[in-house]
Amino acid sequence: MREVDLRRIDLNLLVALEALLDEKNVTRAAHRLGMSQPAASRALGRLRALFSDALLVDGPGGYVLSSRAEEVRPVLSWILAGVGEMLEANAFDPATATGRIRLLTPDLQAASLAPYLLARLAHEAPLLDLDIDAPGSHGLDLLERGDADAMVALIDEAPAGIRRRRLYDEELVTLMRADHPALAGEFTLERFLALEHIVVSVTGVGPAPVDEVLARMGRTRRVKLRVPNFFAAVEIAARSDLIMTLPSSLARAAANMRRLVSLPPPFDLKSFTMSLAWHARQQDAPRHIWLRRVIVAAAMDMSSVADVGS
């Protein structure tokens, strides 16, 4: 019965469905698929009949996904990725590969890792381009849906279907301008808490890891400023008395600007592990095996430079 059902279904409709669900707009989906808008509308009509569901329903400012479409979307991504891998077989050649890689990683880690990853790509896959986005709170969902290739982040737990491996360990250090008054004496916890702090936060809300540790100690600091990216924070720290506590790999890069110096924090901040995560459906895909190897190699390059500089 299943074989008969598949024979009467145009599997190209699944490609159209992916574009329609991604774009939530018939005209944009048509452009992505290289077909006319009426043809995309007819495909949507056939899909609605096939699924006995509207799939795209009217919402504020345009279409939104129906509940059935939300259920279908991750399965659809899995199926199409699997078909692509099956047809790709072992033919992946990074030297001639084109397209884009989408990597999810927070701003701080992107600033550290990206230069080494780009150097690897330039050498091995010069025609591939890289998109880096912050994972936010939905990074694992993006991997599940096939909307990202991999993620580098602090991952305490991963759901079924997500694979991960340790990438590198990171310590936190405190950064301040080179002529900061706090450098004149011992950098104690009391002096640390008396200063005003910068926190790099994509969302602008919620406690930073430093504040969580201080809370367990029954202490607090004043976060004078939150900014969304590392480079803004460094420039402000270099021109003010505000200090910031951040991963050591970034602090070393900033200290090389000679306007800033880094110090060990005056209390115990445990090191943390950055992991590389991907979806299980990509586990054996030649393109993804290569990508994981390149990301791991870039992290090793970064760590070796840090060891030389320490």
BELTA-V46967 format. One line per field, one symbol per residue. burial: + if it has 16 or more other ideal C-beta (glycine too) atoms within 10 Angstrom, else -. Layout:
burial->???
This chain:
burial->------------++++++++++++++--++-++------+--++--+-----+-++------+-++--+--+++-++++++---+------+-+--+---++++++++++++++-++--++---+--+---++++---++-++++++++++++-+------+++--++-+-++++++--+-+----+----+--+-++++++-----+-++-++------+-+-+++-++--++-+++---++++++++++++++----++++-+---+----++++++-++--+-++-+++-+++-++-+++--+----
